[in-house]
Amino acid sequence: MENILKGKVWKLPDDVDTDTIIPGRYGVLPSAKAMSRHCMEPLRPELASGVNPGDIFVAGKNFGCGSSREQAPACIAALGIKVIIAKSFARIFYRNGINNGMMLIESPDVPDNCEEGDIITIEVNKSITVNGRTFAFPVFPDNVSAIIKDGGLVERYKRMNEEKEFFKTKGHTMAEKILMRNTGLSDLEPRQLVTGKPDMCMIHDIYTPFVIQQLDKMKFKELANPDKAVVVLDHLMPTNQATGDPRHYRAGIELHERFGIKKIHIGEGISHSLMHEKGYALPGTLVVATDSHTPTYGGGGCFCTGIGFTEMAATLGSGELWLKVPHAIKVVVEGKLPEGVYAKDIILKILGDIKSDGGTGMSMEFTGSTCKDLSMQARFTIANMALEAGVKTALFEADEKTAEYFGMDLKDIEWIRIDENAKYLKVLEYKAEDLVPQLACPQGVDNVHPIDEVAGTPLNEVYIGSCTNGSIEDMKVAADILEGKKIAKFMKLVIIPATLHVYKEAMRLGYIKTFIDAGAMVSHPCCGLCCGQPYGLMSDGEVVLGTNNRNFIGRMGTKKSLIYLSSPAVAAASALAGHIADPRKLI
């Protein structure tokens, strides 16, 4: 129904009953349209033939009294009457009238201030105007308004059920499905703006002072959901007084004490690894964090994305944030990975193909037999580094491995999968058997080359760790290659397990001893070299090979140092050789 209605008045008296509206003998006619030719026949025989669609009935009190027959409002609606204004309505007629799609307005004043033939103007939810006078419009509840707007109960439920059938057959990307679940919307389209309510928010130490500063400026005295927030001190650990790190440490504790964030982790490991390890970023949930590599958790089917500290403060205070529904890229990897080729090689190959802006603002969604065979840690590696293509989020389908990792029932998360008829902006297809070890070369994550093109490049240092490749599986890959061997003369090998849990497991399994015996330096869990903190930063002309996610200029030392990125296998083999080396020769 339109927001502004205009119609000619047909004036009717008090106590117009349903037998007058439609005499009983006509109530058995097969349609409301057939009945409408006899509407008001006992009272106004000429009315039925004179009414034009859009005209308005104006009556006195108790309109529609008598029998409850629904044929009465149905035949009025069939005449094209959209509005009836009366001083009062009989109860059942009032409901039946609305359920037939008419707007029934009770007004004590309008009937006394108009005559037949006058023009009434109605601005829905605002006012009624006739003869230069304006009267109040009684606002309808949302559910009643929806019935009137759709043209009655029949049309409303017809539309709703048609939509349900449509949505059953319409495919959605994983990103769309998770956002639909979070927002309660039955459908979404790419580029649509929606308001989501994050299931978890994470702030790491670099941004803790700024989040507090913005919370104070916004006048938030408390958080909307402090139990849905996590503070992790990982980038600036241990703190360096010379660079002001203790301020960030203290701010993290202030968020914990002043704002009631109970989930706080100090020196326990890298935030992105802890988020899935601790079960904070669960399958099917919406998670935001103050870091670009938040898409990591998508390895477990979580819609996760990075935001700035100002938006984090607003989200913590309000419990919600706006999101643009992303277009999506589907990545299909089929087959079995060759020996010496790992998850890192898959994502490096993709980055080399689509470049650093190839997925800007999109959801990169992974499927195929290879992806199903990947371990959870391997999926986290790929999702983590998909960010380097500019994606908003990266997602893997939930399966038995996902359910086991998070201790969940598969039936609760198996909906997190790619629909066959979902619309993807592009589809990338790879055969696992064709893949070889890949390296991102200076100075860009998308400057990717197969190992044969860069093997032999001299190195000064190798770094194994980060939220990309600091898992216990990564430690095993490196330990298996380093076992019983020594790194090259004058080589620096820094190894940093991602979390305390990984560190302890590596100790229990003998990997730490293997690293130390090989000549490596093993540090406590933290971001370390990846985020430019001490731990072996490079000087002019030095070359480092890391298993982390970025090789931007100056990222791991001076702007004249050079950074290569690879899998832990390539890194370990290269540490032994003193130059970039192919691990397949050692496996």
C-alpha positions, 0 to 999 in steps of 0.5 A: 500500500502507498504511503499517501492515499487520496480518495472520494468519500462515500458517507455511511451511517452508524451501525451498518451491519454485515447483512446490510453490507452483503445480504446472506443470500449473496454470501454463497456466490463463488467469489468476492468479486461476484459478491461485490456487485451487491455490496450495500444493496439494502442501504445504497443500491447504487453504491456498488456500481458507482464506487471507483477503486481508491474511494474511501468509506467513512461511517459512524460508530459500530461499523460491521456489526452483526454476523461475523461473516468475512464475506462482508469485508471481502466484498468491500475490498473487491470493490477497490476500497483500500480504506474505511474510516469509522468512529468505531468498528465491530471487533470481528469485522475490524480484524477481518477487514485488515486481514483482507488488506484494507486499512481500517482507521478508527477516528472520532472526528473525521466522520463529523468533518466530511461529506460525501464526495469530499476528498480525503488525503491520508499520509500513512503513519502521519495524518488524515486531511479533509476540508483543510483540517488535519487529524491524527493517524493511529499508527498500526503495530509493525505486524498489522502494517505488514499485513495491510502493506502486503494486501492481506493475510493471503498475499502476505503468507503467499509471498513469505512461502514463495520466498522460503521456496526461493531461498531453499533453491537459491545458493549462497556463499559461506560468507553470506550464510554466516552473515545471514545467521548472524543478522537473522536475514533470510537473504543477502546480496553482495555489496549489501550493508548489514548490521552484525553482532560479533560473537567475539572481539579480540584486541592485541597489545599494539592497539590496547591504549588506543581502544581505551582512548576511543572508548573514553572519547565515546563516553562508554563506561562499560562494554555491551558484552565483556564476555565476548571480548579477548585481550592478547599481549603478543606483539610487544612481548617481552616489553621494551622500555625504550620503545614504550611497550610497557604502556601497551602492557598496562593498557591491556591490564586496564581493559581487563580490570576496568572494563571487565574483559575476563579473557586476557592472555599475557605471553601465552602466544600469538593472538590469531593462534590462540583465538582458535586454539582456545575456542574463541573463534568458533565455526559459523560465528562472526569475529572481529579483531584489531589485526589484518590477519584475523581471517586466520580463523576462517580455516575453522569456518568462522567469518572473521575480519580485521577492523581498526581500533576506533571501530573496535571501541564502538563495537565493544561499547555497542555490541554491533558493527556494519558490514558490507556483504562480500563478493566471493572467490571459490578456490577448488584444489583437487588431488593429493599434494606431492611429498615436500609440498604443503599448505603454504605452497598452495596459498603462495601459488594462489597469491602469485596468480591473482596478485595482492589486490586480486581478492580485495574486500572479498570472501575467498572460499576453499573446497575440493578433495585436497582442502578436505584432506588438509589438517586444521592447522594447514587450513589456518595457514591458508586462511591466514595468508589469503589476507595477502590478496586483500580479502575480507575473510577466507573460509573452509567448509566445516567437516569431521575435522572441524567438529573434532578440533572444536569439540562440536557436533558435526550436525550443528556446523555442517551447514557451513559449506559451499552451495552448488548454485552459489554465485561466485565472482570467479573460480580458481582451480588447481591440481595438487599434483602440479604444485611444487614448493613456492617462495614469495620473493623480495619485496612483495607477497605476490612476487611468487616463484617456484623453488627451481627459479630461486634455489641457491640464493644465499641467506643470512637468517631463517625464521620459522614461526608466526601465526602462519606457520608456528603450529605443532605440525610446522614444528614437526616438519622442521624437526624432521628435516633438522634431526641429527644435522647442523645448520650452515656455518654463520647461519642464524636460525630463529624458531618461535612456536606460536603458543605455549601449548605448541611450545610444551608439545614441541618439548614433549615430542623432542622437537625443541632439543632437535632445534637446539642441537641443530644450532637454532635459537628458540624463543618463547611464543610471541609474534617476534620477527614477523612484526618487526620486534627484536629477535634477529632483525636484519641489517642492510644487505642481509637476506632472511627467509621466513615462514611468516606472511609478509615480506614488505620493505623493512618488515623484518629489519632495515629497508635494505634487507631482503625477505623471502617467504616459504613453507617450514620445509623449505626454511629448514632445508635452507637453514642447513644449506645456507641458501634457498634449498629444495626440501624434497631432496631431504625428505 
